[in-house]
Amino acid sequence: MKNTKLKIKNRKGLILNASLELPANQKPNYYAIFAHCFTCSSSLSAVRNVSRQLTQDGFAVVRFDFTGLGRSEGEFADSHFSANVEDLLDVHSYIAEHYDAPGLLVGHSLGGAAVLVAASKLDEVKAVATIGAPATVNHVMHLFSHQVNEVKDKRAIEVNIGGRPFVINQDFVKEFSKTDLPEIVKNLRKPLLIMHSPFDKIVGIENAQQLYVNAHHPKSFVTLDNADHLLSVEKDSQYAGEIIGTWAKRYFPKEENVMLDTEGEQLVGHLNIVEDNFTTSIQTKNHTFIADEPASIGGSDFGPSPYEYLNAALAACTVMTLKLYAERKKWDLQEVFVYISHSRKHSDDLQIEIEKPKYLDHISKKLKFTGNLDETQKERLKEIASRCPVHKTLASEVIFETQILNN
């Protein structure tokens, strides 16, 4: 996934910090904007994880910081709800002018309410998805309601929201009562996906019910069971991204999966070291894969490890070769299972005599057959399993040729 840093000037002249996440082929089929939650920023892990998943479905995703938050310019007091919507519209306009008009808006918490309002003002938006969104804009005021009366007597006060200090003023408070969100949702008439956790302690599940009741079809609801409001567990935000990507594609024209230039090779792998840790995108002409390392060694575990892919190649080649052989022989092979593990073992443990004992790569391959086969047929299939092309490649001397390509 490629990350491009953007500096977008909003209508008030303030610079909004943004990131454009591209699919590994750097050629998105569609564009989306992600609006983060109240007092959060675009660097929240849930925002990054959802964005990463959407790029796997061909979306380029713009994630940005609202005015006065994250690395964007301005004061938090200027980051009231109407300003959030204006920021969304300005970001949409910038991306439409410099890239392509975003057709999908995704919003988390109050960002979910903001994308609903923004979508009602943008004809180019084809679909909207919300995560833990409130049914009314002034819902967030309960976070500092005990200090609201102080604002009436003072020009600005410092409030504590989620353990962090923020300065707000009277205009900031008033802005949250100006928007009739249920009415906007009722008139939206665009595909809407509402995602919410029944265990959300910040924005209760009843908010999802109110949004759903007011919305018109096509509308969908997906529960984020056991997730918290911020989707702080990686698997929850990853799941949300997978669902949004799958759902949204129904409302976008199917595009051919145009890949990176593989420079005449069979596939390309891409890793953004700064943004993605070990999470690597791998693409062939028609397919996209994710490789990663397990969490136990510092990875995010978003996909199989490199050696698991090596094992997978051997497993797939083995079962396909056995299928072809059994069909040619007209044997009753109905199912075949191959269990593979890679490890490093010492030559002494393997009882292999070599001049200088050392550790060797060791691959264990175990076969299980279903069908009416006698022992002779099974033994023959075992022999054939060692003759699949990938097995022969791994067992033979391989010559590598490595080159540096200029950008």
HURA-V649795 format. One record per helix or strand of 3 or more residues. SS is the DSSP state (H for helix, E for strand). FROM is the first residue (numbers start at 0). TO is the last residue. Records with the same first field share a line. If there is no record, write none. Layout:
BEGIN
SS=FROM-TO ; FROM-TO
END
This chain:
BEGIN
E=1-8 ; 14-21 ; 29-34 ; 58-63 ; 103-107 ; 126-130 ; 155-160 ; 163-168 ; 190-195 ; 218-222 ; 267-269 ; 279-282 ; 287-290 ; 334-345 ; 358-369
H=44-54 ; 75-77 ; 80-97 ; 109-120 ; 136-142 ; 144-152 ; 169-174 ; 180-185 ; 205-213 ; 233-250 ; 272-275 ; 294-296 ; 305-328 ; 374-384 ; 388-394
END
